[in-house]
Amino acid sequence: MDISTGRPVTLAPRGMVTSPHALASSAGVDILRAGGSAVDAAIATSAVLSVVYPHMTGLGGDAFWLIHDGRSGAVKFLNGGGKAAGSASLPALRERGISEIPLRGIIPATLTVPGAVASWTEAHRAFGCLPLAKVLENAIAYAQDGFPVTARLASFIELMRDELCRQPEAAALFMPGGAIPAAGARLANPDLARTLRAVADAGWAGFYGGPVADELTRVSREAGGFFGDSDLARQRAGWGTPLVGRYRGVEIYNTPPPTQGFSVLEMLNLLEPHGLHEKDLLGPDRVHLMVQAKQIAYHDRDRVLADPAFVDVPDQELISRAYADSRAGLIDPRRALRWDQIPSYGSLAGDTVYVAVVDGDGNAVSLIQSLYGAFGSCLVAGRTGILLQNRSAYFSLDPDHPNRLEPGKIPLHTLIASIAKRDGRLWSVLGCMGADGQPQIQLQLYSAMIDHGLDIQEAIELPRFLSGRFGLGEARDTLHMEGRFPEETVSELARRGHIINRWGAWNEMAGHAHGITRDPQSGILAGGSDPRSDGAAHGW
């Protein structure tokens, strides 16, 4: 079928950056033009997002990377997950009378240490070309001098007003003068500018040591939090090996545990025998099969996913063809699977940013970074300007669960990033915001491009669905669908037993997806950005 998109795909011959905010993408392209590497540009883009998109990301969060080396073709994984503090344990929470980790406040803010900056500095050490001072220049300027508030950011401040008002520092930062800033108003964060300068000057030590670390630990100590100086000093990003699968001849790389990347590859294995390329792109059969593959893969995820430094996660088994064959009988082409047949307990809620970069040497970065919930814990760490994340809310307090809270452990992460090759050559770099929904969104993007030949922008703008619940009042197997799906598709899915929630034509809860593809013959780059965000794909 013909797809009419709201914006054309962005084409460029030398380099490309795409992200959920136009100013951030522009900052990345500035770095490419100045002779920076894909990693330099990714850090510049991520840093600007940490300033101008504070409801989605920040220096107080975590990050995971896939980095493609243009010369060797190797793809490396960089783990920027924040580790639990040495004092963060099940007995410590029991002593406080806590049976469930709260979503906001000092407990989730300090159970884990921010990991993103450690990943920036490690990626820069390995692949950076320009000084960090140059790379962070735009982010520092926007933090110091201010940036224009988008309507989307203003709406998130309104949404989280009560939580932000619980702390004077957060209220003063996001509601200066006591009012929610209007779209187009200028908002600044000079404390964050000072923190970014410290990173620019001293790298890792500028964040995890010195005045910034002193202020982070002071806030934690005085508010009854968990992390301290020694926890910050131990935080490092670590290199690893990505997961690799194949779907219809395309080699797809994804982030390994503690992220949920294996679920994408498992779903593709389950679906390939069903010939999605022969199904109607917006028809009921394709959606129905994808939902069932999701239920199976998410059940596996919820049983076994945790920090591989603490438990054995059988990811290679889960992404094998043999395992998919053993689970294939669960798929019913005629009726929806009930959640109690294939249970899954996650929530789709969550906020994240994704950055894709390709430079003129064929180097590529697929970077995902997040505070988890909107504005993370909703706590600003004193005079640092840093919003602290609430990712530790993903820990289990069940002592028998592999994802149980333990000192030094990284929680289960919904953050995933992807790179794909065709015929051994870089083809795509893509990812998305969407918490638990990220594997489903990646699945829909890959299928649209591989099975139906859509370009990256068309794939991003395709009507999207997410299976799962956004709130406790919803059924676990609710199927949320954007309103641009044909009515006959929705009716048939309901007839098959799906519990459907109709969204409007476009819904931000369907996630922000971004990506870049590279033509193997011409080398021309095509960038896509999600109209559900404030994003843009910029090239040169």
ABEGO torsion letter per residue (X at the ends): XBBBBABBBBBBAABBBBBABAAAAAAAAAAAAAGBBAAAAAAAAAAAAAAABAAABEAABBBBBBBBBAAAGBBBBBBABBBBBAABBAAAAAAAGBABBBABEAAAAAABBBAAAAAAAAAAAAABABBAAAAAAAAAAAAAAEBBBBAAAAAAAAAAAAAAAABAAAAAAABBGGBBBBBGBBBBBAAAAAAAAAAAAAEAAAAABEAAAAAAAAAAAAAGBABBAAAAAABBBBBBBBBBBBBGGBBBBBBBOABAAAAAAAAAAAAAAAGAAABBAABAAAAAAAAAAAAAAAAAAAAABBBAAABBBBAAAAABAAAAAAAAAABBAABBBBAAABBBABBABEBBBBBBBBBAAGBBBBBBBBAGBBGEAGBBBEAAGBBBBAAAAABBABAABAABBBBGBBBBBABBBBBBBBGGBBABBBBBBGEAAAAAAAAAAAAAAAAAGBBAAAAAABBBBBBEBABAABBAABBBBBAABBAAAAAAAAAAGBBBBBBBABBAAAEBBBBBBBBAAAGBBBBBBBAABABBBBBX
